[in-house]
């Protein structure tokens, strides 16, 4: 409930930094303790609109439809329609203008397919955008709620904490040690301390300390603020207003596809002109009808030879692949980042939570009388208590260990709960480790439960200690329990617990305790020591309020060795990355010894290899830094500046770097990396915003899986390019060679036609319509055919269409053309083989052979090196597209209405058998080519060059 009226009075734009926070609360009619109620928030959202920066106006559907016709190749088809209608009118306009109707139908159907493909791509991008939407914590209905940042409204009470992205401009109400990074807005690299006090006199944006702004990031502390500006009425909105017309730079893949399309367009138009001129010269073209036939053929050939739907198909294939990755917990925010991901040559990974489980586990407890080992990992409180290789039985050591765990569990703000058999924690994982370990020793949890907390001295990074005051529920005894860094805590201790005795902590005992800590650290354990101080009757009253001064004259209990166990699947993933030619490095803020141990266990580094520290990096010059970046596998105790140094040095060596991160300080490095990867679970909003990919499960294995998927997606792009271009070349070769060798094939003068063409214009358009879109799109669903992780990373500078790929495209296209023309020759009287069928039947057979050959080619194109029979039935979509194309071809050959429209004639079983046999020549030719290639490359260790 709010204590103001539900209806908000109009709020004029104002300089809120010059007014008290209470003024903003009154103006927006909101109770800071309860926030807005949901109904009022919804009303304001409807009134003011979503809290989103304005983007380009949505293109109306009618303009999208019109855009499908705004293509030079479509203009050619429209010219063909005009020519056909003109010829039909000159000849007396008798009957229906079949050619014009068919071409118009093809144009409309092509536009429909293009529209559907674009909508699929837009919907895929929109779905991915919703998966990565930012959120904010607000008070609503008297409760803390997490809402999408787009739903923030004026008057919302923002709850700000470390790592949060600020969702809207807001006036601070309270702030505790609140620092905000405003570099994205003001360019000032130093984070700004915030203060809710009202300012006197107008000040620059960077000095408005009582305001927080949309798009900035909380790096420390917490605060409460009332939203005073949303969407374009924010400071960042003002900047966005100036930038909204800026166009993004196309990726290398987009540029190459555009270049290929342009080159093909020019080439085939030239070829079409050459074909038309050749027809006129070779044949006696005297009538207007013959001239129209030649013009229609030339225009249709130009249209069919260029895959005009290629950009739309590219977007759909990318979207299909990216959504497949999202289902595997890897959300790629930009479709075209996939090509970069597949080219990654270095993965720079954080340690905690990515390579490890992020489930801190106590594995050792060392006290004055000895040590015990606790087995089991994670938060399930199951495991053994061992001394050596046997169950622990020394009562003194067990008692001392119990006191360490009891103290660490009491001076603790974490919670351990069980839900449906799954153990979960709330709070700091290191503190939770004490709660889990306490359940493994008999009686520890009960001992903790006998006390209640009276006060606390919270942990700070400067003190490296945390204390809590325990009061015994039955006897009322007060005990101060302190845990923290062993070296710091030992400096506050004067005595040591040995069994049931308390003895002075002399130099010998102190050195032994420090040696125990060093031994644990050498084994990659993180160490936390525990101590206590018991108050007597005389100072009980003073102890009811404790502070840092109480953390003295403590009794040292012992030290716990804590480790974050490596993920079992991470080692497998590291090995897989190495097999793929990808170098894996660890960059962490953790202790060098711990980092080196984990890296060695996972196979990232060699046993004994030491970590390079941030301090060491600071000492290196540029040459030394490049050398370290080229050889070191582990970096520890690094700063945000060091991370940027490492990434930049690796990129300068020509590497494509994928970098993981979760904290605010990782954001600059994520943005600098070629692929910034944010943690979806532990990552802050700032890192998610700076990244290009988000891991839904924070798992390193998912990164390697995403790289594999990125390579598969790129392979699928190559597949449909290989298929489309070689199939279209088949149409060009069929017509061109059919005209040039018309006399040899028996086409010259066949059927009494002055211009006896191997294919009619409408048949070429039909082939383009039936065989291009369906199979090409189906290849976007193709699973991994070749072992994509057995080859080195693709370089960004490598061409998609290389020399070898072009040679393959031309060779397959030539085989298609020859097979189609030989089929015509087999059935046509005269020529190389003397047949007995009419021109219509022979041409229909050649037409059908070309369609079937392109469908065979679809299966060929799934790999440039692997047999088409490998994993032949794994892509049901491709089989569906092929079956549909065959059904449509049967219809166009056998149905009278379609026979009239496309100039076809019925074929008997013998004709169909010959067509299938001749079309399969494409399959056998490519199988032989692949076999020869594999034989040549068999004994060569390096992967085949990309084609």
Secondary structure, 3 states (H helix, E strand, C coil): CCCCCCCCCCCCCCCHHHCCHHHHHHHCCCCCCCCECHHHHHHHHHHHCCCCCCCCCCCCHHHHHHHCCCCHHHHHHHHHHHHHHHHHHHCCCCCCCHHHHHHHHHHHHHHHHHHHHHHHHHHHHHHHHHHCCCEEEEEECCEEEEEEHHHCCCCCEEEEECCCECCCEEEEEEEEEEEEECHHHHCCCCCEECCCCCCCCCCCHHHCCCEECCCCEEEEEEEEEEEEECHHHCHHHHHHHHHCCCCCCCCHHHHHHHHHHHHHHHHHHHHHHHHHHHHHHHCCCCCHHHHHHHHHHHHHHHHHHCCCCHHHHHHHHHHHHHHHHHCCCEEECCCCHHHHHCCCCEEEECCCCCCEEEEEEEEEEEECCEEEEECCCCCCCCCCEEECCEECCCHHHHHHHHHHHHHHHHCCCCEEEEECCEEEEECCHHHHHHHHHHCCCCCHHHHHHCEEEEEEECCCCCCCEEEEEEEECCCCCEEEEEEECHHHHHHCEEEEEECCEEEECCHHHHHHHHHHHHHHHHCCCEEEEEEEEECCHHHHHHHCCCCHHHCCCEEEEEEEEEEEEECHHHHHHHHHHHHCCCEEEEECCCCHHHHHHHHHHHCCCCCCCCCEEHHHHHHCCHHHHHHHHHHCCEEECCCHHHHHHHHHHHHHCCCCEEEEECCHHHHHHHHHCCEEEEECCCCCHHHHHHCCEEECCCCHHHHHHHHHHHHHHHHHHHHHHHHHHHHHHHHHHHHHHHHHCHHHHCCCCHHHCCCCCCCCHHHHHHHHHHHHHHHHHHHHHCCCCCCHHHCCCCCCCCCCCCHHHHHHHHHHHHHHHHHHHHHHHHHECCCCCCCCECHHHHHHHHHHHHHHHHHHHHHHCCCCCCCCCCCCCCCHHHHHHHHHHHHHHHHHHHCHHHHHHHCCCCCCHHHHHHHHHHHCHHHHHHHHHHHHHHHHHCCCCCCCCCC
